[in-house]
Amino acid sequence: MTRSGEPDFCARALRPYVITRGRARATRNTVGVETLLIAPDPTRELPVTASREERALVQMCARLISLVEASAHLDLPVSLVGVLASDLIDAGYLSARSGTPKQAAPDSQLLLEVLHGLRGFR
């Protein structure tokens, strides 16, 4: 701690290392920032060894939430929350869904009509 009561740089840098048990990346399951997370059974008990961050993440995922949104709520780096989420997915505490479905490509005829309309403004 510094004199102002703020944690010093070493303490802040060490905390994420401790939370992820020394890992910078997920071991198997990688999740993107747009990945949606949900707890299939939010009442399922986590092991006693689960960190408070893992517990908070599972509780937060009682409703559908994106990885980046969870990261903001936990006030932790996205990469760190990605490692935690990946572990919880592997253990069956969370489920991952890809982001919003891509919309169908617009009709090519419609695009041509728009193009012709735009050219008419010259």
QUIJOMO-V177891 format. One record per residue. N is the residue number from 1. RES is the residue in one letter. D_FIRST is the distance of its C-alpha to the first C-alpha in whole Angstrom. Layout:
BEGIN
[[N,RES,D_FIRST] [N,RES,D_FIRST]]
END
This chain:
BEGIN
[[1,M,0] [2,T,4] [3,R,7] [4,S,8] [5,G,6] [6,E,6] [7,P,4] [8,D,5] [9,F,9] [10,C,9] [11,A,8] [12,R,10] [13,A,13] [14,L,13] [15,R,13] [16,P,17] [17,Y,18] [18,V,17] [19,I,19] [20,T,22] [21,R,22] [22,G,22] [23,R,25] [24,A,25] [25,R,28] [26,A,30] [27,T,33] [28,R,36] [29,N,36] [30,T,34] [31,V,34] [32,G,34] [33,V,32] [34,E,35] [35,T,36] [36,L,36] [37,L,35] [38,I,36] [39,A,36] [40,P,40] [41,D,39] [42,P,36] [43,T,37] [44,R,37] [45,E,34] [46,L,32] [47,P,31] [48,V,29] [49,T,27] [50,A,26] [51,S,23] [52,R,22] [53,E,22] [54,E,25] [55,R,26] [56,A,25] [57,L,27] [58,V,30] [59,Q,30] [60,M,30] [61,C,33] [62,A,35] [63,R,37] [64,L,37] [65,I,34] [66,S,33] [67,L,30] [68,V,29] [69,E,29] [70,A,27] [71,S,25] [72,A,24] [73,H,24] [74,L,22] [75,D,20] [76,L,19] [77,P,21] [78,V,25] [79,S,25] [80,L,23] [81,V,25] [82,G,28] [83,V,27] [84,L,26] [85,A,30] [86,S,32] [87,D,31] [88,L,32] [89,I,35] [90,D,36] [91,A,36] [92,G,38] [93,Y,35] [94,L,35] [95,S,38] [96,A,38] [97,R,40] [98,S,41] [99,G,40] [100,T,43] [101,P,47] [102,K,48] [103,Q,51] [104,A,54] [105,A,55] [106,P,57] [107,D,61] [108,S,62] [109,Q,65] [110,L,63] [111,L,61] [112,L,64] [113,E,65] [114,V,62] [115,L,62] [116,H,66] [117,G,65] [118,L,62] [119,R,65] [120,G,67] [121,F,65] [122,R,66]]
END
